[in-house]
Amino acid sequence: MEIFDQRKTRFVIVPRSLVTDQGVTYRDKAVYMALCLYANNTTKQARPSTQTIADVVGCSRRSIFESLKRLEDCGYVKRKTRRARNGNQLANTYYLLDK
C-alpha cells in the first residue's frame, strides 16, 4: 500500500523514539520540532539562533539552552559552535541525529 501526502502546508517529522522518550520534556520535544523547521532535509543541519527557537517554542532562551543540552545528552542532536573570522560567535549548527 502506498500513501500519498496531499497536504499543502509544511510539516515536520520527528522520530518515534523522541515522542515516546520519557527522559525528555514536552519543551525538549518542541525545541526539537523547532530545529526541524529550519533543518535541511538532506544534510539534517539547522542553524537557527536560540532567540529564533525561543520565539517558535514560546519560552525563554535559558529554557532553550537547557533543552538543547538535554537533547544533546540524549543523543537526538549534536551541536557545533560556529565563529566569524573576527571571533564573534555565530548561530550554532545543530545536527539532527538518527536514534
DADAFEN-V121480 format. One record per backbone hydrogen bond with DSSP energy under -1.0 kcal/mol. NH is the residue of the N-H (numbers start at 1). CO is the residue of the C=O. If there is no record, write none. Layout:
# DADAFEN-V121480
NH_CO, NH_CO
This chain:
# DADAFEN-V121480
19_15, 20_16, 29_25, 30_26, 31_27, 32_28, 33_29, 34_30, 35_31, 36_32, 37_33, 40_45, 44_40, 46_94, 53_49, 54_50, 55_51, 56_52, 57_53, 58_54, 59_54, 64_60, 65_61, 66_62, 67_63, 68_64, 69_65, 70_66, 71_67, 72_68, 73_69, 74_70, 75_72, 76_71, 77_71, 78_95, 80_93, 84_88, 87_84, 90_82, 93_80, 94_46, 95_78, 96_44, 97_76
